[in-house]
Structure formats: C-alpha cells, structure tokens
Amino acid sequence: MSLEHLEGPQEAEPSGGRARHRSRRGLVIAAAVVVLFGSSGSVWWIASQARTPEQRASNAAAPPPSRITGKVSDEQLVEKMDLTGKVETASRTTVTGTMPQGTSRAVVTGLPATAGKSLKAGAVVAEVSGRPVLLLPGRFPAYRDLRAGDKGPDVRQLQRALKPLYGTAVSGTYDRATVEAVRRLYAAAGYEGPSGQGQGGGASGGGASAGSATGRPAGGAAPRGGAETDGGTGAAPAADGAPSAAPDRGSDAPPAAGPAKPGETLPAAEVAYVGTLPATVVQVTAAVGDAADKPLVVLGSGGRQVRAPLTADQRTRLRDLPNDAVIRFGTGPYAGREGSLGSLTGAPDAKGGGDQQGNAKTGGQDGGDTSGTAGTTGTGTAGSGGGAGGGTRHEALFVPSGAEAEEGAVQQISVELRRSPKGALTVPVSAVWTDLGGSSTVTVTENGKERNVPVEVLFTHDGLTAVNAIDSNLGAGQSVVLVRRGKAADSSDGGGGDD
C-alpha cells in the first residue's frame, strides 16, 4: 500500500476564509499601535509634570528688577498747528451795473474784463448800454453824478485818482483841470466823455443828465485800454513809444457858460472805485445781453492772503497766539516763506471781542479800508467767513510775504503755537512723576543708582514734556527712568517706589 493512498485526497480552503484571516490580523496590529502611542504619551505627560523643589521655587519668584529708560535732551520743544488754505486776494469788490443817464434800459453790451486779467486805473470793467464803467482807486462809492463846479469829498476822491494819471491838482472843486482830466480818461478808454451841465444828484447817485453821452468815438475805433497802453496821459502814444506829455491843468475856476464840453460831467453809473489797484478779475458773473442791474464782475485787490478753515479749538488756539509766534508756509506757492496772522472769522467765543488783527487790511490812497464803490459791493478781509452770525464756520486769514500767487492755489501753513524757552530741557512724558501734592520729579539713573530731581513742567506735546530743573542736577544726555518692574533699585536719594 502506498502513502498516497493512505493520506487520501485534501479539500482546498475557500477564498472567503483567507480574507477574514487577514482582516483579523490587521485589527490586532492597529490595536497594538494605539496602545504603544498611548503609553508613550502618558509617560511624556508624567515626565513633564515632574519638577524639583528648586525649579518650583524659581518659577514662583518675582522676575528680576528691570527698567526702561529715556534720555534728557536740550533741544527746544515746539508745538505746531498744520493747516491747509487757499490763496485769494485780500479784498473783494463786486461791480453791479446801473442804468446810464439818457438810456431806457440797463443792458450789458460789453465785458472786456476776463477772469484772471489784471486791471489798472482807467481800465474798462464793463460796458452797460454802450457806456463804460471805468475803474479808479478810491475809498468809498460814487454817490452822485458830478458836474463842473461841484465841491465835496467825492470830488477830492476823483482828483486823487486822476492825479497820478494826469497831474490833476486836489482842490476839492470840479474845475477846468478836472474836466480836462476826465475827458482824457474817457478818450484813453476809447469813449467820448459825457458833457452838458447836469444837476447834482442826491445820495442815491442819480438825478444828473448825461447830456450828449454819445458812446464810442466816430469811426468805431476800439478802446485802447486807458492807462494800460498810453501811460495815463489820455492821448495816443508818441511815435517812438514814449508816453505823451501831461496836459496843462489850466485855471482852477469852473468852465464858463458856453457849449457843453466832454468831461464836464461824470455820472456815478460810469465809475467804479476800488481800494487798491491794480485789481485782478476774480470772476465774471454776467454775459453780454444780460440785464445790467445785477453783479457783473468780482474784483480782487490789495495783495494776497491765504484763507484756511479752522475747528473751534484751532480758532481758540490762534486767538491766544503770542505776538512773536512764527508762521511758516509749507507746500504751495509761498513754500519756505514766513507770514503773519491777518484775522480770525467765525462766531466769537467766551472771551469775545473782535478777532480782527488788522494787519491783513488794505487801504486806498488815504490809507483807509475800502468797503465798496459806486455800483459795487465791497467785502473786507473777513468777507466770506461770517461774523458773530456766521454759525460754526471758522476761518483764519494769513498774510504771506513775497510775490503774488495764483488765485485759488492750495497752500500749507505751519503755525508755531509755543516753544520751550532756551535753557529748558525735554524728557519723555512718562519720565515725569507727579505726587498728590502736585510736585513733579524725574528719576535719574547713573551707575545703577537712582535719584529724584524736582522739575517744573512747562508743557507737553507729541509724547514729550518741556521742563525746567529746579536745581542743577539734571542735564542733557542723562538717563531717566520711564518704566520700572520688580523691586526698586538701590537709591542714594531714596528713589521712586515700585509701579
């Protein structure tokens, strides 16, 4: 009998049994890994909690004493206020048209003055119903039509305006020399002067007859621009370009009766007085063909100023500005130059009183401030800021030094509000220790020692304090304690206590 026959045939293991065997083996391995990592974590946590008594005592003790220090400086502490403003002319005058004598309607027939143009004495600001509105320097508006023989302060103002142009004597009487100067003024502008014996008007500015005010001269010649082109003589320039000679003033007596002559009258509607010339056309508010009984042109004169908006607090600070405060212009047309505070505008505060400083005002030939002209409305330096009724709007007007700048240009202003005096010291604000009695000290640290130095606090700004040392034990370059942690360091003068 063979062995093969004795063992007999064997059955093959099913494939499903082998899969279950592998699955059980994987679960056993995963469980072993979890147990291993869990045991390691427990051992690590137990080890981390183990501390020797010395380690526990070290962790429970206070940190070693430490302090933060700063330096004493002898540089002056300056508090500044930075503002942004815009350049404008120091005074504004609005020219409003009125109806010329001998016309039935006041219509704008010409606007030779364009925005940005500079106008001199004798220039034509506007043309109303064919008649010019001539620009002259003066302190107050024309309030009546003038005629030969009239006397008064308005005649003196006219003669002062004509004197630099034609050498007119200031007599106070509308005499023959004044008639001739007025004629030349109109001729230089390209118009025939008004003539005829009118009646002196009242305070309303009307009532005089313009007589034969005939408009432009025959031939339709264009205006020559007055004193801007002929040197102010009223005659055509000489062939070689030199100014024409000034005319003889003649007798001081009024003209005798006879035929009407150009220049014998000066209608109030045809002259606009402005405090300072030349003037710049700020805005043209009308158009040719409009009714002329409204604002026509806005003029600016009297140099330049910078208008800056303020908060109520800034206005208060500027109101108390010392006389020697430095005002310096930053970015803008006046960069690097110094200026002055002209005036403050806006609602008054508790101290009350006028805030006008006065140094931004401009005057006419008599040195006075101009408030308007005939047919004009004048505005002073505080014109757009409002007075006591100006609500909450506050503004400051600064007067720059140097050349003029373009109207509307943006300008930065830096105002020095206060400066520490020479000899004062500057320390970080946290270096000053103040007790309940109001006494202030700083703690100087040297070679591990501390000592308190009494000081007088002047003012604080931008994290720094200006102080005066009451004794001589404080100087520039020394270290002062700002913040202290832990037990106080040894002190030779009984230094400050713990924080």
C-alpha atoms as one frame of an Amber mdcrd trajectory, in Angstrom:
protein
   0.000   0.000   0.000   1.401   3.357  -0.982   1.465   6.540   1.232  -0.513
   8.496  -1.229  -3.284   6.121  -0.967  -3.206   6.227   2.888  -3.468  10.114
   3.153  -6.262  10.315   0.737  -7.396  13.435  -1.143  -7.470  17.009   0.686
 -10.112  19.703   0.117  -8.944  23.263  -0.912  -9.585  26.187   1.624 -12.276
  28.592   0.413 -11.148  32.173  -0.641 -13.563  33.835   1.827 -11.791  32.268
   4.794  -8.433  33.652   3.790  -9.875  37.252   3.628 -11.316  37.003   7.134
  -7.979  35.843   8.462  -6.155  38.881   7.013  -8.753  41.300   8.432  -8.356
  39.962  11.958  -4.605  40.249  11.714  -4.845  43.979  10.656  -7.081  44.795
  13.604  -4.616  43.212  16.003  -1.751  45.307  14.582  -3.756  48.585  14.774
  -4.692  47.945  18.361  -1.045  47.339  19.247  -0.027  50.678  17.673  -2.715
  52.595  19.648  -1.605  51.031  22.900   2.034  51.852  22.140   1.397  55.582
  21.411  -0.947  55.933  24.362   1.668  54.567  26.670   4.326  56.916  25.261
   2.049  59.976  25.711   1.292  59.079  29.284   4.970  58.695  30.048   5.708
  62.120  28.440   2.944  63.893  30.394   4.093  62.354  33.687   7.664  63.373
  32.954   6.632  66.930  32.083   4.928  67.406  35.427   7.955  66.358  37.375
   9.781  69.387  38.911  12.406  69.616  41.541  11.777  71.886  44.567  14.380
  74.332  43.239  12.555  74.561  39.908   9.218  75.209  41.595  10.737  77.963
  43.755  12.314  79.619  40.710   9.003  79.670  38.833   7.154  81.178  41.804
   9.681  84.026  42.404   9.183  87.600  41.065  11.030  88.463  37.832  14.362
  90.204  38.289  14.170  94.006  38.630  14.215  95.840  35.284  13.517  99.322
  33.992  13.092 101.217  30.735  14.928 104.488  30.447  14.990 107.502  28.144
  17.326 110.402  27.508  17.210 114.056  28.544  17.519 116.487  25.605  18.294
 120.195  25.449  16.528 120.676  22.110  13.633 123.110  22.205  10.162 121.576
  22.168   7.907 123.232  19.575   4.162 122.738  19.312   2.817 123.432  15.824
  -0.564 123.568  14.123  -0.687 122.467  10.487  -3.412 123.951   8.283  -4.356
 123.925   4.600  -5.692 127.034   2.885  -6.186 128.672  -0.487  -4.675 131.834
  -1.920  -7.019 134.742  -2.568  -6.861 138.495  -2.949  -7.018 140.475   0.276
 -10.255 142.313  -0.590 -13.142 141.674  -2.960 -15.298 144.170  -4.808 -18.404
 143.215  -6.771 -19.271 145.620  -9.594 -23.013 145.937 -10.200 -24.368 147.755
 -13.226 -26.775 150.704 -13.091 -28.691 152.454 -15.845 -26.681 155.217 -17.544
 -28.329 158.621 -17.967 -30.140 159.111 -21.237 -30.892 155.397 -21.741 -34.099
 153.418 -21.270 -32.617 150.035 -20.336 -29.526 148.811 -18.496 -28.121 146.075
 -20.713 -24.648 144.521 -20.673 -23.157 145.393 -24.047 -19.528 144.509 -23.366
 -17.342 142.614 -20.878 -13.699 143.346 -21.716 -12.537 142.241 -18.260 -11.874
 138.491 -18.341 -11.138 136.217 -15.397  -7.529 136.450 -14.249  -6.854 139.746
 -16.009  -5.049 142.495 -14.092  -6.716 145.899 -14.335  -5.108 149.289 -13.740
  -6.644 152.705 -13.117  -8.694 153.803 -16.113  -9.443 150.296 -17.345 -12.970
 149.457 -18.539 -14.537 146.880 -16.238 -17.755 146.513 -18.205 -19.910 148.289
 -20.764 -23.562 148.978 -19.915 -25.944 150.231 -22.625 -22.969 151.384 -24.677
 -21.315 153.354 -21.860 -18.157 152.299 -19.964 -17.729 151.520 -16.279 -14.246
 152.906 -15.538 -12.042 151.611 -12.727 -10.416 154.116 -10.341  -8.827 153.882
  -6.886 -10.980 155.236  -4.071 -12.205 154.705  -0.533 -15.980 154.987  -0.973
 -18.612 154.606  -3.718 -19.674 157.377  -6.038 -22.954 158.640  -4.612 -23.922
 161.359  -7.133 -23.295 162.479 -10.679 -20.563 165.135 -10.650 -20.574 168.250
 -12.792 -18.281 171.218 -13.298 -18.348 173.500 -10.281 -19.304 170.792  -7.752
 -17.403 170.592  -4.488 -17.067 167.905  -1.846 -15.180 164.821  -0.655 -16.259
 162.848  -3.710 -14.606 165.470  -5.938 -11.412 165.168  -3.885 -11.501 161.379
  -4.261 -11.869 161.737  -8.033  -8.981 164.207  -8.194  -6.735 161.922  -6.097
  -7.481 159.106  -8.526  -6.702 161.301 -11.540  -3.561 162.925 -10.124  -1.089
 160.047 -10.849  -2.555 159.743 -14.368  -2.807 163.375 -15.449  -1.293 165.512
 -12.699  -4.682 166.826 -11.534  -4.495 169.117  -8.506  -6.574 168.062  -5.480
  -8.611 171.227  -4.901 -11.975 169.795  -3.931 -13.661 171.683  -6.778 -14.632
 170.167 -10.131 -12.585 172.748 -12.033 -11.289 173.149 -15.574  -8.283 170.889
 -14.940 -10.623 168.154 -13.646 -12.827 168.493 -16.731  -9.798 168.027 -18.964
  -8.572 165.012 -16.935 -11.985 163.321 -17.112 -12.091 163.932 -20.880  -8.658
 162.302 -21.258  -9.713 159.395 -19.021 -12.618 158.603 -21.380 -10.555 159.176
 -24.509  -7.884 156.749 -23.273 -10.603 154.125 -22.764 -11.943 154.703 -26.305
 -15.108 156.604 -25.392 -16.234 160.214 -25.622 -16.555 161.846 -22.233 -20.058
 162.832 -21.066 -20.837 166.517 -21.406 -23.508 169.073 -20.590 -24.489 170.975
 -17.443 -26.292 168.405 -15.313 -27.925 168.768 -11.945 -26.093 167.488  -8.909
 -27.746 164.310  -7.738 -28.594 163.309  -4.204 -27.184 160.494  -2.118 -28.934
 157.942  -4.303 -26.458 158.644  -7.070 -28.968 159.676  -9.711 -30.522 162.845
 -11.000 -27.888 164.270 -13.324 -28.328 164.425 -17.042 -25.501 162.936 -19.053
 -26.189 165.338 -21.884 -24.521 164.192 -25.078 -23.048 160.932 -23.827 -22.543
 159.510 -27.275 -20.683 156.250 -26.644 -17.746 155.246 -28.849 -15.995 157.851
 -30.969 -16.766 158.199 -34.644 -15.266 155.586 -36.871 -15.880 152.731 -34.401
 -12.339 152.746 -33.031 -11.755 150.021 -30.483 -10.907 151.012 -26.904  -7.177
 151.436 -26.377  -7.194 150.254 -22.772  -6.663 153.535 -20.924  -3.578 153.894
 -18.772  -2.547 150.339 -19.675  -1.408 151.497 -23.131  -0.843 155.240 -23.281
   0.939 155.876 -19.993  -2.123 157.531 -18.462  -1.969 160.809 -20.400  -5.246
 160.357 -22.217  -3.545 160.888 -25.581  -2.241 158.500 -28.189   1.325 157.265
 -27.510   4.152 159.118 -29.205   5.649 157.650 -32.360   8.775 156.491 -30.556
   6.699 154.667 -27.943   7.353 157.225 -25.175   4.395 158.383 -23.013   2.685
 161.560 -24.111   3.273 164.718 -22.075   0.849 165.532 -19.261  -1.558 168.350
 -20.139  -1.585 171.837 -18.624  -4.011 171.924 -15.687  -5.249 175.392 -16.660
  -7.263 177.683 -14.385  -8.835 176.482 -11.163 -12.043 178.310 -11.998 -15.041
 176.329 -13.296 -15.657 176.475 -17.029 -17.564 179.488 -18.239 -21.047 179.153
 -19.693 -20.997 178.039 -23.290 -21.154 174.926 -25.429 -21.027 171.656 -23.498
 -17.610 170.028 -23.414 -16.727 166.359 -22.901 -15.675 165.739 -19.324 -17.900
 168.378 -17.754 -19.909 165.658 -16.016 -19.041 162.287 -14.527 -22.067 160.004
 -13.992 -21.913 157.817 -10.909 -23.001 154.875 -13.070 -19.797 155.108 -15.122
 -17.135 154.842 -12.424 -16.231 152.015 -10.021 -13.891 152.786  -7.118 -11.632
 150.060  -5.684  -9.358 150.493  -2.663  -6.123 149.218  -4.195  -5.024 148.896
  -7.795  -4.116 147.004  -9.846  -7.031 144.654  -9.293  -7.456 141.100 -10.541
 -10.672 139.874 -12.149 -11.684 137.003  -9.889 -14.967 136.151 -11.591 -17.174
 137.401 -14.426 -20.756 136.819 -13.276 -22.692 138.253 -16.238 -22.822 137.818
 -20.006 -23.337 140.214 -22.885 -27.051 140.777 -23.364 -27.963 140.310 -19.690
 -29.822 142.939 -17.731 -27.149 145.038 -16.018 -28.919 145.612 -12.694 -27.067
 142.678 -11.077 -23.447 141.724 -10.239 -21.271 141.900 -13.324 -17.663 141.326
 -12.238 -15.916 140.374  -8.984 -12.551 142.096  -8.483  -9.805 141.214  -6.043
  -7.218 143.716  -4.891  -4.806 144.569  -2.118  -2.223 141.819  -2.400  -2.678
 138.167  -1.461  -3.776 136.260   1.594  -4.348 132.601   2.426  -7.741 131.593
   3.837  -7.764 128.392   5.925 -10.755 126.660   7.595 -10.478 126.006  11.353
 -12.101 123.924  14.039 -13.421 125.746  17.110 -10.426 124.529  19.123  -7.949
 125.698  16.482  -9.567 129.111  16.416  -9.212 129.381  20.186  -5.538 128.451
  19.998  -4.874 131.002  17.270  -6.731 133.700  19.187  -4.202 133.315  22.013
  -1.216 133.208  19.652   1.776 135.170  21.013   2.955 138.156  19.006   6.336
 136.566  18.283   4.895 133.282  17.008   6.453 132.030  13.771   4.105 131.303
  10.854   5.817 129.489   8.020   4.318 128.383   4.706   4.916 124.821   3.545
   3.969 123.170   0.271   2.481 125.714  -2.116   3.423 128.920  -3.946   4.819
 130.520  -0.751   6.864 127.475   0.351   9.631 128.380   2.790   8.387 131.924
   3.404   7.088 133.402   6.626   3.850 135.315   7.099   1.531 136.735   9.727
  -1.980 136.135  11.022  -4.286 138.679   9.424  -7.602 137.992  11.152  -9.911
 135.323  12.515 -13.507 134.921  11.418 -16.422 132.966  12.799 -18.599 133.011
  15.908 -16.872 134.664  18.901 -16.098 132.552  21.934 -16.297 133.270  25.671
 -13.529 135.870  25.559 -15.484 137.806  22.981 -14.168 140.915  21.382 -13.167
 141.450  17.786 -10.780 138.945  16.332  -9.618 141.261  13.556  -5.862 141.550
  13.845  -5.675 144.490  11.439  -2.500 143.617   9.572  -4.393 141.997   6.717
  -6.441 145.059   5.908  -5.822 147.029   2.787  -6.475 150.688   2.225  -6.951
 153.140  -0.603  -4.770 156.117  -1.308  -5.745 157.673   2.006  -4.730 154.553
   3.888  -8.301 153.582   4.769 -10.038 150.307   4.205 -12.189 150.129   1.084
 -15.704 148.905   1.601 -17.207 149.424  -1.844 -17.667 151.676  -4.860 -20.473
 153.213  -6.867 -22.428 150.345  -8.260 -20.206 147.998  -6.271 -20.378 145.959
  -3.112 -17.100 145.660  -1.231 -16.016 142.885   1.097 -13.222 143.168   3.604
 -10.716 140.525   4.586 -13.298 138.622   6.612 -15.896 138.773   3.864 -16.680
 135.074   3.431 -16.136 133.891   6.970 -19.103 135.493   8.659 -19.110 137.471
  11.851 -20.943 136.718  15.052 -23.789 135.356  12.985 -21.528 133.138  10.904
 -22.603 129.942  12.650 -19.951 127.330  13.328 -17.717 128.168  10.369 -14.302
 129.355  11.486 -11.500 130.623   9.260  -8.112 132.259   9.565  -6.573 134.695
   7.114  -2.789 134.576   6.803  -0.764 137.279   5.065   2.251 135.906   3.154
   5.383 137.825   2.317   6.829 137.954  -1.167   5.429 137.907  -4.662   1.813
 137.332  -5.566   0.494 133.842  -6.278  -2.292 132.495  -8.424  -5.800 132.899
  -7.026  -7.107 129.584  -5.643  -3.696 127.908  -5.257  -3.513 125.417  -2.353
  -1.095 126.409   0.411   0.077 124.555   3.534   0.586 126.638   6.701   2.545
 125.706   9.833   1.782 127.852  12.892   4.143 127.726  15.868   1.827 127.799
  18.870   4.527 127.706  21.557   8.186 126.915  22.017  10.089 125.950  25.140
  12.452 128.705  26.328  16.186 128.478  25.941  17.752 126.560  28.821  14.740
 124.283  29.245  15.120 120.511  28.876  12.954 117.922  27.175  12.147 114.440
  28.553   9.708 111.706  27.511   6.312 112.357  29.071   6.402 109.089  31.095
   9.620 110.224  32.806   7.717 112.837  34.850   6.410 111.600  38.218   3.801
 113.768  39.950   2.780 113.237  43.589  -0.537 114.002  45.252   0.682 117.451
  46.166   1.299 118.374  42.547   5.100 118.345  42.759   6.855 116.819  39.762
  10.156 114.929  39.605  12.190 112.896  37.178  14.278 109.914  38.298  17.844
 109.966  37.026  19.702 106.664  36.897  23.511 106.616  36.974  25.821 103.659
  37.657  22.968 101.548  38.997  21.862 104.304  41.376  18.705 106.376  41.176
  17.975 109.897  42.401  14.942 112.111  42.107  15.288 115.586  40.625  12.446
 118.107  41.124  11.321 119.835  37.923   8.860 122.480  36.746   6.642 121.209
  33.916   6.235 123.791  31.118   4.063 121.974  28.580   3.635 118.585  26.946
   3.372 117.888  23.215   3.689 114.838  20.995   4.875 112.486  23.769   7.492
 114.891  25.139   7.479 117.269  28.106   9.435 120.502  28.397  10.750 121.008
  31.940  12.921 123.357  33.943  15.152 121.666  36.536  14.672 123.332  39.916
  18.272 122.515  40.808  21.338 121.880  38.650  21.268 118.096  38.971  19.732
 117.471  35.551  21.428 117.823  32.194  21.199 116.771  28.571  22.295 113.219
  27.826  21.396 111.787  31.241  19.174 108.712  31.535  15.802 108.976  33.254
  13.516 106.129  34.316  10.373 105.693  32.233   9.015 102.313  33.442  10.190
 100.175  36.358   9.381  96.465  37.026  10.167  94.394  40.074  11.901  95.586
  43.251  13.174  99.144  43.144  16.883  99.569  42.576  19.112 100.946  45.304
  18.850 104.748  45.525  21.184 107.241  47.060  18.339 109.797  47.376  15.502
 107.448  48.171  14.407 106.980  44.592  10.851 106.463  43.420   8.876 103.475
  44.584   7.648 100.445  42.660   4.992 100.818  39.995
